[in-house]
Amino acid sequence: MIKGRYHELALDEGRFWLPQIQLGLGLWQGNYNGAERQWLRWYDASNRWISTPLEHLSEESQARLAEKQRADSAEAELARLKALLAKQGLSL
C-alpha cells in the first residue's frame, strides 16, 4: 500500500489502471538494458505490456523473417508445381 498526500494506492496485483489515459502502470520482472530486475512498465487495456522501442524493432524483424519464410516456401511450391507440369509436358 502506497500512502500519498491525496489518496492511498493498493498495488496488490502489481498493476494500477489509469482510466483518464487508458493506460496502466505495473511491475514487470525482466531484463532491460542488461539489468534483470523488477521495472515499472506501461500496459494497455488488454493487459499486454507496451513494447519498448528495442522490443518493437525485434517484433518487426521477426515479422519480416516470417514473411520471408512464407514467400520462400511459396516460391519453392511454385517451382515444384512447375516442374511437375513440365514433367507432364505442360507449362504455365
C-alpha positions as CSV (number, residue, x, y, z in Angstrom):
1,M,0.0,0.0,0.0
2,I,1.4,3.4,-1.0
3,K,0.1,6.3,1.1
4,G,0.2,9.6,-0.7
5,R,-0.9,13.1,0.3
6,Y,-4.1,12.8,-1.6
7,H,-5.0,9.1,-1.7
8,E,-3.9,5.6,-1.0
9,L,-2.9,3.2,-3.7
10,A,-3.1,-0.5,-3.3
11,L,-0.7,-2.5,-5.6
12,D,-2.0,-6.0,-4.6
13,E,-1.6,-7.2,-8.2
14,G,1.4,-5.1,-9.0
15,R,-0.7,-3.1,-11.5
16,F,-2.6,0.2,-11.5
17,W,-5.0,1.2,-14.2
18,L,-5.3,4.9,-15.2
19,P,-8.7,5.3,-16.9
20,Q,-8.0,9.0,-17.8
21,I,-5.3,8.0,-20.2
22,Q,-6.4,4.4,-20.9
23,L,-3.0,3.0,-19.8
24,G,-1.8,1.1,-16.8
25,L,1.4,1.1,-14.9
26,G,2.6,-2.1,-13.4
27,L,5.6,-4.0,-12.0
28,W,7.3,-6.2,-14.7
29,Q,10.0,-8.7,-14.0
30,G,12.5,-8.9,-16.8
31,N,15.7,-7.8,-18.4
32,Y,16.1,-4.3,-19.7
33,N,19.3,-2.8,-20.8
34,G,21.2,-5.7,-19.4
35,A,19.7,-5.5,-15.9
36,E,17.4,-8.3,-14.6
37,R,15.0,-6.9,-12.0
38,Q,11.5,-5.5,-11.5
39,W,10.7,-2.5,-13.6
40,L,7.8,-0.1,-13.8
41,R,6.2,-0.7,-17.2
42,W,3.1,0.6,-19.1
43,Y,0.4,-1.9,-20.2
44,D,-2.7,-1.5,-22.4
45,A,-6.4,-2.1,-22.0
46,S,-5.9,-5.8,-22.9
47,N,-3.4,-6.2,-20.1
48,R,-0.4,-6.5,-22.5
49,W,2.8,-4.8,-21.8
50,I,3.6,-2.0,-24.1
51,S,6.7,-2.8,-26.2
52,T,9.9,-0.9,-25.6
53,P,11.5,0.6,-28.7
54,L,14.0,-2.3,-28.8
55,E,11.3,-4.9,-28.4
56,H,9.3,-3.2,-31.2
57,L,12.2,-3.4,-33.6
58,S,12.7,-7.1,-32.7
59,E,9.0,-7.8,-33.3
60,E,9.2,-6.1,-36.7
61,S,12.3,-8.1,-37.5
62,Q,10.6,-11.3,-36.6
63,A,7.6,-10.4,-38.7
64,R,9.8,-9.7,-41.7
65,L,11.6,-13.0,-41.2
66,A,8.3,-14.9,-41.0
67,E,7.1,-13.1,-44.2
68,K,10.3,-14.0,-46.0
69,Q,10.0,-17.7,-44.9
70,R,6.4,-17.7,-46.2
71,A,7.4,-16.2,-49.5
72,D,10.3,-18.6,-49.9
73,S,8.0,-21.5,-49.2
74,A,5.5,-20.3,-51.7
75,E,8.3,-19.9,-54.3
76,A,9.5,-23.4,-53.6
77,E,6.0,-24.8,-54.0
78,L,5.5,-22.9,-57.3
79,A,8.8,-24.3,-58.6
80,R,7.8,-27.8,-57.6
81,L,4.4,-27.5,-59.3
82,K,6.1,-26.0,-62.5
83,A,8.5,-29.0,-62.5
84,L,5.6,-31.4,-62.1
85,L,3.7,-29.7,-65.0
86,A,6.8,-29.8,-67.2
87,K,7.3,-33.5,-66.4
88,Q,3.7,-34.0,-67.7
89,G,4.5,-32.0,-70.9
90,L,2.6,-28.9,-69.8
91,S,3.5,-25.4,-68.9
92,L,2.0,-22.3,-67.3
